[in-house]
Structures are given as structure tokens and as C-alpha cells.
Amino acid sequence: MPMPAESLTSKSSDQEIKDAISSTIEICMNEGGREQKQCIAMAYSMARAHTGNKMMRLALASKGN
């Protein structure tokens, strides 16, 4: 089953990216039997791979909050 972060594109909005990352982490934790840190790393890695440089902007914006 594809993870939500795999459906992202460079045209995905910041909110779509955040939602997909959260959903991917949740699915990973519930079905993957992995530790939380592993699921977080996996979700962000998928999102970066599918959105390109947009993730850098999102990460920088998150630090400001």
C-alpha cells in the first residue's frame, strides 16, 4: 500500500505536505512495527523525494513557529 507522502508532487501545498507526512508517520507506527524516529525519518525522506526543494522552505517556515 503506498504511503500518503508518496503521492506528493512539487505542486503540493504546504498543508498537503504536512498532512501527508503526519498520515505517513501514523500509518508507519500502526502497521510498520518501527520506532517513531524511524517513521519520522521515512516520512520526511519520502516527502523530500517527491516534492524537491519545497521541503526546505517548509522546514524553515516550521522553525519560525
Backbone as ProteinMPNN parsed JSONL, in Angstrom:
{"seq_chain_A": "MPMPAESLTSKSSDQEIKDAISSTIEICMNEGGREQKQCIAMAYSMARAHTGNKMMRLALASKGN", "coords_chain_A": {"N_chain_A": [[0.851, -1.18, 0.0], [0.697, 2.154, -0.938], [2.253, 4.913, 0.67], [0.929, 7.992, 2.063], [2.746, 10.172, 1.718], [4.049, 9.522, -0.584], [2.44, 10.325, -2.627], [2.776, 12.976, -3.029], [3.714, 15.987, -4.826], [5.796, 18.382, -6.579], [4.077, 20.457, -6.751], [2.405, 20.327, -4.609], [0.641, 21.72, -1.858], [1.76, 23.485, 1.126], [0.219, 22.699, 3.309], [-0.862, 20.282, 2.39], [1.479, 18.795, 2.265], [2.276, 18.727, 4.988], [0.063, 17.326, 6.056], [0.264, 14.875, 4.68], [2.735, 13.931, 5.579], [2.206, 13.622, 8.326], [0.162, 11.674, 8.223], [1.556, 9.572, 7.028], [3.476, 8.993, 8.976], [1.778, 8.134, 11.038], [0.57, 5.828, 9.89], [2.846, 4.262, 9.488], [3.682, 3.866, 12.144], [1.512, 2.415, 13.157], [1.267, 0.165, 11.488], [3.77, -0.608, 10.618], [5.531, -1.467, 12.594], [7.765, -0.1, 13.44], [10.096, 2.117, 15.149], [9.264, 5.381, 16.443], [11.07, 7.445, 15.642], [12.209, 6.311, 13.373], [10.001, 6.178, 11.675], [9.371, 8.881, 11.368], [11.681, 9.809, 10.065], [11.507, 8.303, 7.702], [9.072, 9.264, 6.595], [9.641, 12.011, 6.128], [11.758, 11.723, 4.369], [10.531, 10.497, 2.154], [8.741, 12.558, 1.481], [10.529, 14.637, 0.817], [11.759, 13.489, -1.422], [9.681, 13.446, -3.229], [8.782, 16.057, -3.448], [10.892, 17.759, -3.869], [12.824, 20.723, -3.638], [10.94, 22.105, -2.199], [10.446, 21.126, 0.327], [12.51, 22.139, 1.901], [11.81, 24.816, 2.202], [9.45, 24.516, 3.649], [10.4, 23.329, 6.003], [12.003, 25.387, 7.003], [10.062, 27.333, 7.446], [8.609, 26.118, 9.464], [10.343, 26.236, 11.608], [10.139, 28.848, 12.371], [7.804, 29.015, 13.776]], "CA_chain_A": [[0.0, 0.0, 0.0], [1.518, 3.366, -0.985], [2.124, 5.851, 1.785], [0.459, 9.309, 1.615], [3.85, 11.047, 1.295], [4.454, 9.141, -1.941], [1.542, 10.953, -3.604], [3.097, 14.4, -3.115], [4.428, 16.482, -6.001], [6.368, 19.714, -6.364], [2.967, 21.41, -6.732], [1.625, 20.137, -3.388], [0.662, 22.867, -0.943], [2.412, 23.227, 2.403], [-0.721, 21.952, 4.152], [-0.906, 18.906, 1.865], [2.729, 18.147, 2.665], [2.187, 18.461, 6.421], [-0.931, 16.271, 6.268], [0.793, 13.611, 4.157], [3.79, 13.489, 6.498], [1.548, 13.145, 9.549], [-0.525, 10.415, 7.921], [2.57, 8.553, 6.772], [4.035, 8.617, 10.277], [0.754, 7.374, 11.752], [0.454, 4.504, 9.267], [4.091, 3.555, 9.777], [3.668, 3.473, 13.549], [0.456, 1.427, 13.395], [1.391, -1.038, 10.673], [5.139, -0.941, 10.263], [6.306, -2.018, 13.681], [9.023, 0.644, 13.557], [10.135, 3.14, 16.178], [8.774, 6.682, 15.984], [12.12, 8.171, 14.926], [12.347, 5.7, 12.051], [8.834, 6.567, 10.88], [9.52, 10.3, 11.048], [12.725, 9.919, 9.039], [10.98, 7.736, 6.468], [8.05, 10.163, 6.054], [10.29, 13.2, 5.592], [12.555, 11.31, 3.209], [9.582, 10.336, 1.04], [8.227, 13.879, 1.103], [11.612, 15.346, 0.11], [11.974, 12.857, -2.718], [8.567, 13.714, -4.137], [8.495, 17.49, -3.583], [12.1, 18.509, -4.223], [13.28, 21.794, -2.751], [9.829, 22.675, -1.445], [10.563, 20.682, 1.71], [13.416, 23.045, 2.614], [11.026, 26.001, 2.551], [8.519, 24.1, 4.688], [11.171, 23.124, 7.223], [12.404, 26.694, 7.508], [8.859, 28.002, 7.943], [8.23, 25.463, 10.718], [11.233, 26.707, 12.677], [9.702, 30.174, 12.785], [6.581, 28.914, 14.606]], "C_chain_A": [[0.895, 1.242, 0.0], [1.226, 4.266, 0.219], [1.658, 7.208, 1.251], [1.577, 10.231, 1.119], [4.315, 10.732, -0.116], [3.583, 9.779, -3.014], [1.822, 12.45, -3.774], [3.824, 14.724, -4.419], [5.031, 17.839, -5.661], [5.285, 20.786, -6.318], [2.084, 21.266, -5.498], [1.745, 21.362, -2.494], [1.366, 22.477, 0.353], [1.5, 22.395, 3.309], [-0.838, 20.5, 3.69], [0.345, 18.127, 2.284], [2.683, 17.78, 4.145], [1.227, 17.309, 6.708], [-0.413, 14.906, 5.822], [1.885, 13.06, 5.069], [3.172, 12.916, 7.771], [0.871, 11.8, 9.332], [0.46, 9.279, 7.705], [3.191, 8.073, 8.077], [3.047, 7.745, 11.037], [0.623, 5.955, 11.202], [1.68, 3.662, 9.594], [4.096, 3.035, 11.213], [2.671, 2.348, 13.809], [0.695, 0.107, 12.676], [2.82, -1.51, 10.468], [5.967, -1.593, 11.347], [7.66, -1.349, 13.858], [8.933, 1.638, 14.713], [9.712, 4.48, 15.577], [9.832, 7.436, 15.185], [12.317, 7.614, 13.522], [11.205, 6.138, 11.138], [8.911, 8.036, 10.467], [10.545, 10.479, 9.929], [12.225, 9.414, 7.696], [9.98, 8.696, 5.803], [8.674, 11.41, 5.434], [11.133, 12.879, 4.362], [11.672, 11.142, 1.98], [9.094, 11.691, 0.548], [9.283, 14.681, 0.344], [11.801, 14.795, -1.298], [10.886, 13.235, -3.719], [8.262, 15.198, -4.334], [9.707, 18.309, -3.992], [12.427, 19.563, -3.193], [12.179, 22.396, -1.902], [9.906, 22.292, 0.034], [11.475, 21.598, 2.509], [12.644, 24.28, 3.066], [10.07, 25.681, 3.691], [9.245, 23.928, 6.021], [11.584, 24.461, 7.832], [11.211, 27.457, 8.084], [8.431, 27.417, 9.282], [9.091, 25.944, 11.875], [10.821, 28.065, 13.19], [8.501, 30.145, 13.703], [6.887, 28.486, 15.995]], "O_chain_A": [[1.768, 1.365, 0.859], [0.097, 4.352, 0.701], [1.956, 7.548, 0.106], [1.362, 10.999, 0.181], [4.913, 11.582, -0.777], [3.949, 9.776, -4.189], [1.169, 13.113, -4.579], [4.459, 13.864, -5.029], [4.798, 18.377, -4.579], [5.549, 21.909, -5.888], [1.11, 22.006, -5.35], [2.813, 21.965, -2.386], [1.547, 21.295, 0.643], [1.967, 21.488, 3.998], [-0.905, 19.59, 4.517], [0.268, 16.943, 2.615], [3.011, 16.653, 4.518], [1.534, 16.422, 7.505], [-0.626, 13.902, 6.503], [1.949, 11.854, 5.302], [3.572, 11.849, 8.235], [0.99, 10.896, 10.159], [0.226, 8.154, 8.146], [3.408, 6.875, 8.26], [3.431, 6.729, 11.617], [0.571, 4.992, 11.967], [1.56, 2.486, 9.936], [4.474, 1.89, 11.46], [2.948, 1.435, 14.587], [0.361, -0.955, 13.201], [3.054, -2.683, 10.176], [6.995, -2.207, 11.061], [8.596, -1.962, 14.37], [7.846, 1.96, 15.192], [9.79, 4.686, 14.366], [9.514, 8.012, 14.145], [12.564, 8.372, 12.584], [11.422, 6.433, 9.963], [8.555, 8.388, 9.343], [10.306, 11.208, 8.966], [12.489, 10.029, 6.663], [10.035, 8.912, 4.592], [8.285, 11.822, 4.342], [11.207, 13.676, 3.426], [12.025, 11.594, 0.89], [9.041, 11.942, -0.656], [8.973, 15.329, -0.656], [11.981, 15.553, -2.25], [11.147, 13.333, -4.918], [7.561, 15.564, -5.278], [9.556, 19.453, -4.423], [12.314, 19.315, -1.993], [12.47, 23.137, -0.962], [9.476, 23.058, 0.895], [11.231, 21.813, 3.696], [12.812, 24.737, 4.197], [9.898, 26.491, 4.602], [8.735, 24.349, 7.059], [11.518, 24.637, 9.048], [11.341, 28.147, 9.096], [7.94, 28.145, 10.146], [8.612, 26.048, 13.004], [11.12, 28.408, 14.334], [8.199, 31.147, 14.35], [5.979, 28.354, 16.815]]}, "name": "protein", "num_of_chains": 1, "seq": "MPMPAESLTSKSSDQEIKDAISSTIEICMNEGGREQKQCIAMAYSMARAHTGNKMMRLALASKGN"}
